[in-house]
Amino acid sequence: MNILADGIQDDVGNVTRFVMLAREPVIPRTDRPFKTSIVFAHEEGTGVLFKVLSAFAFRNINLTKIESRPQRSKPVRVVDDLNGGTAKHFFEYIFYVDFEASMADPRAQNALAEVQEFTTFLRVLGSYPMDISPLNRACSNH
């Protein structure tokens, strides 16, 4: 992407980011810090979310964002408690995670291979350069 004009913002701290879409994955460079964004839905079971997130911790990959959203296709699951006769309502969730590594990093590739063992759905949304501006570095150190 060519920069046509530089410094045209009206706010000194403004940061504009652009997204490039491609049908085939593009493996990013490894000469600067990258983040990767993924979404997944995990299998049912005790401790499954812990197992998924541990795949990153065991490889010293920092998670910078974790968000959960109810699945639109399966918003509510009702389970009948046979002992008490009461219905329990559960949401099935999709998780959005950002982590500090690029898909060119073997640690990220190995972590996602392990994550796939515990998920019913996994999609890599992409890897992109981290913002390494002085303002962002100062904020992340506190």
C-alpha positions, -999 to 999 in steps of 0.1 A, spaced: 0 0 0 14 34 -10 12 63 14 -2 93 -6 0 119 22 16 118 56 5 137 88 -29 148 76 -48 139 108 -62 166 131 -53 147 163 -16 142 171 -22 108 187 -44 95 159 -35 61 145 -51 47 114 -49 11 106 -58 -7 74 -68 -43 68 -58 -63 38 -79 -93 29 -67 -123 9 -82 -157 2 -49 -175 9 -30 -168 41 1 -146 39 28 -155 63 41 -122 79 76 -111 83 94 -120 116 116 -88 119 92 -69 141 66 -78 168 32 -91 155 -2 -99 169 -25 -126 156 -63 -127 160 -83 -159 162 -119 -170 170 -129 -204 183 -157 -224 199 -145 -251 223 -159 -285 230 -180 -292 261 -163 -304 292 -146 -294 324 -116 -272 321 -117 -270 283 -112 -232 281 -83 -236 305 -67 -262 283 -72 -240 252 -56 -209 268 -28 -230 284 -16 -238 249 -4 -202 247 9 -200 283 31 -231 280 48 -215 250 52 -180 266 28 -164 242 11 -133 258 -26 -130 253 -37 -93 249 -74 -98 245 -100 -124 253 -137 -118 246 -166 -142 246 -198 -138 227 -229 -161 226 -231 -181 194 -258 -168 171 -265 -203 156 -269 -218 191 -278 -190 214 -293 -210 243 -290 -247 253 -315 -260 278 -306 -289 300 -332 -308 320 -319 -316 355 -334 -351 360 -329 -350 397 -346 -317 404 -368 -314 374 -356 -279 367 -344 -266 333 -309 -250 332 -301 -225 305 -266 -224 291 -251 -202 263 -226 -216 239 -199 -191 232 -175 -180 205 -142 -167 219 -121 -139 202 -84 -139 212 -55 -117 203 -20 -129 211 15 -116 206 31 -138 179 29 -141 142 18 -172 123 54 -174 110 64 -182 147 66 -219 153 53 -213 189 21 -199 174 18 -228 150 23 -253 177 -1 -236 201 -29 -235 174 -23 -272 166 -29 -279 203 -59 -255 205 -75 -274 176 -76 -305 197 -101 -289 220 -122 -267 196 -151 -274 174 -143 -243 153 -111 -224 149 -103 -196 125 -72 -175 122 -84 -140 113 -49 -128 106 -15 -116 118 -5 -80 117 23 -57 130 19 -45 166 17 -8 172 52 -1 186 48 37 188 63 54 220 28 62 233 17 26 231 49 13 247 45 37 276 8 26 282 16 -11 281 43 -7 307 18 4 334 
